[in-house]
């Protein structure tokens, strides 16, 4: 029995007081510790699996066609069993700010089909989590299996530009540039040779240009919204000056911006093809991983001017051809702009083109001596049709060692346009803008001579069409030309040759020399045999008078006047000239 006086001491003794508590709560503490360990492991393993899944998705996006194997190999190298990979989907990534982020991966290829090739991969992984104490709970275990999903995309891009000829700067060309572009703008242009050279040899950074133009015109939507607008030419030139790499190019563009009237506006819709930039918000063109490409400053200027309201009028352009005959450019018409002049995007879905072109020429023969008499001959009307030249990016070859490597190669498929030529009277609307399609049957005989309705001479000829030349051009190491950049235009490649013009006009000469080409009629002044002989003599002399000037247009180049005036517009008959203005080998990114 405990003595009474020991009770107070016992009541104050707290030794081993926790033992009963531990005995009561030990199981609970052990369970909590085990659960904390399992939860900690779950979050750690979940993070590791998510990181591995994202890295595997990036590896798969390097080559979506082999995405499953690449993802499996990556996971295996990082200690995961192949069974972890549950699914691999190849699809298209739609860089469209208007779509919710979760819908930008398109496994059905219906939202943004593009070239129909996969550029993105979505993979899903799953594995059981490691469980210790929590597994004792059986179906009531609160810790789920591990799982992760990741989507990665890679887009290789290049920029391409097109004209119809490479220009050599001469004094006569500079004069033509000032006269023609000045007439279109309604101002007096005074560009020097150095100014024209600075434009032709200078590039504008397309991304910085679009962002600066958007700022000037107040566009806050997408780049597609921007190029759907009509903008003042002076704003376009000022934006180009801000984005020009070369100081001389920037200075010339800035000067032009200051002399162009504020009322001259340019619809941008036919100038640019934006590819994956189309639905990106403005202000992000120079952000990673955007394509960095250039725009040739001279081409940008001439195409923008031609897209505006100014009409091409060369009716006062006359030059001497052969033996007193002259050629006058009656009118120039262009077809609808159905392809952009500058385009940026992936292979298989990026194309450019020129407009179809129609030239109306009048060859003046003056007074012709025929059978001892002088006949006044009206101008011989010649119509030349040049179909649109086209080009498309067929292949972008990357070595995957750098985002925009110097050894990137780009293959472009190109074709110069079909060329037709006619002598005769064209339909009244033949030179309207945009020009309608005409056929050989719509060309009627043109009356060249009418002497009191007693002697008449009519002419009609249709040349055999000259097919356009097509081929592939390789830009980059080992190719015919080099890939440019925002700071350097690179070198161009040309498809086509001057003999096309010669072949065409030679065919036209053959056509007018045929029996139905030049028809002479002498009415009621002589006996039939005499009339026939006289008509034959008249025809023979007139034919020579017509053929000689036509022959003067045949050769590796057309008449110098025609060459220079068309060159000012970036046009050379029978040619298409191409630039690859930049290329980017895509770096896979998580999307």
Secondary structure, 3 states (H helix, E strand, C coil): CCCHHHHHHHHHCCCCHHHHHHHHHHHHHHHHHHHHHHHHHHHHHHHHHHHHHHHHHHHHHCCHHHHHHHHHHHHHHCCCCHHHEEEEEEEEECCCCCCCHHHCEECCCCCCCCCCCCCEEEEEEEECCCCCHHHHHHHHCCCCCEEEEEEEECCCEEEEEEECCCCCCCHHHHHHHHHHHHHHHCCCCCCCHHHHHHHHCCEEEHHHHHHHHHHHHCCCCEHHHHHCCEEEHHHHHHHHHHHECCHHHHHHHHHHHHHCCCCCEEECCCCEECHHHCCCECCCCCCCCCCCCEEEHHHHHHHHHHHCCCCCCCCCCEEECCCCCEEEEEEEEECCCCCCCEEEECCCCCEEECCCEEEEEEEECEEEEECCEEEEECCEEEEEEECCCEEEEEEEECCCCCCCCCCCEEEEEEECCCEEEEECECCCCCCCCCCCCCCHHHCECEEEEEECCCEEEEECEECCCECCCEEEEEECCCCCECCCECCECCCCEEEECCHHHHHHHHHHHHHHHCCCCEEEEECCCCCHHHHHHHHHHHHHHHHHHHHHHHHHCCCCCCCHHHHHHHHHCCCCCCEEEEEEEEEECCCCEEC
